[in-house]
Amino acid sequence: MTQKKNSRDRAVFATRFGAIATTVGSAVGLGNIWRFPYEAGIHGGGAFLICYMAFVFLIGIPVICAEFCMGRQTRSNIFGAYRKLRPGSPWYLAGYIGILASILILSFYSVVAGWTVEYCLTSAFGQLDFTDTATGHRQFMEMTTGWRPVVWTVVFLLCNFIILIGGVTKGIERASNILMPLLFLLLVSFCINSFTMPGFYEGLSFLFSPDFSKITPSVLLGALGQAFFSLSIGLGCMMTYASYFNNNSRLGKTAMTTALLDSMVAVLAGIIIFPAVFSFGLSPEAGPTLVFEVLPYIFSQLPAGVIWSTLFFLLLFLASLTSTVSMSEISITYFCEEKKMSRQRATIVSSLLGLAGGLVCALSFGPLSHVTICGQTFFSLFDYLSSNICLPLGGMICCVFVGWFVDKKIIRDQFTDRGKYRFPLLGVLVFCLKWICPIAIFVIFLNSIGLLHL
Ligand code: TRP
């Protein structure tokens, strides 16, 4: 992707395709392929999917738009964006939620990305053995319980660090522009393979036929958190990326394309995982380990399974890297622009923070598994706090801010690229930002802590 410097010496993506490719690169990652199936599995399948889709369209897209609008208008990090639009007001404090959430997410995300690295290498050396479910399970436990995950988490964070410090972000993005469509093709072929599985109908009806009685407060909160996590919204990530967009990047279209592609990948992952879960007699409620236990069985059924699995885990690793690069960017721009650190120093500081959190999460399947806070290990606590609390909260603040406190002329200018294009949905967008999104998020919060019974 070509970048050029604008007059204020900030990098700008040269093309609209560049803008879309990077936002999709950030959005598509473990959130779609690992987190979506496991969340759907524990939250009743179809009931979860329907809430998730509703939140992506009703809340997710307006929040992406709000972040895009703030980012491109101010061309700053999350703190600077709030400050420039409302000087002297305390709105910028919302930035701290973003920084906290980005470090928490980086921590547990790196552990799962570390598993993909290990699976990729083990598979490449022909050592993944999935002759039966018991062997597969034992193998997964060996990989994730002792101290081994620490090594792979560190390896992954090191890759992330090297990309950020070496300034090869452009390189990885260029590579991912070619490799992400390949990942998509691979997912489509696995999906077709799902049709041949004995548990195909059972899997599909688990995912697509909603049982409305299963929609509980925790399903609603889980689906909301998943929508935010998967779209990379709520902590200023899309805001930071939009600050690099050029002035012709049609924000509305970019937001829509990102949300559609991202949801499509999640649904494809569901169509791959659930038929296999039912075919092999596993439980959809396995939690974070679900996908890693199920996928290898799928590969073992395929001709030349080793090649498929190595390629798949390699692409998943790259998809995770484009996502962690985007979430690291939030704290890096904060340290650079607000704390006046050099970019190099900022990268070191934020990587060390991620490393500290990553180590704690990596050990929470093994030596630290008995350490729990409110009944949750560090891994699940970090995941819950960031995805279900910080992201929706950050998103709610952003909606209220743009809907109520940003001049409508600024919003119109941003969505029409200063009058160059028409944007007929402006009224709908502002209405969603003012009313629908904040009220929906607030009600879901109240409902989940038991103060309100829907
Ligand atoms: N959306 C990414 C995924 O699905 C994860 C991610 C990247 C993210 N940047 C983020 C999540 C910012 C929340 C906020 O894998």
Boltz pocket constraint, residues with backbone or C-beta under 6 A from the ligand:
constraints:
  - pocket:
      binder: B
      contacts: [[A, 26], [A, 27], [A, 28], [A, 29], [A, 30], [A, 31], [A, 32], [A, 105], [A, 228], [A, 229], [A, 230], [A, 231], [A, 232], [A, 233], [A, 234], [A, 235], [A, 237], [A, 322], [A, 323], [A, 324], [A, 326], [A, 327], [A, 391]]
      max_distance: 6.0
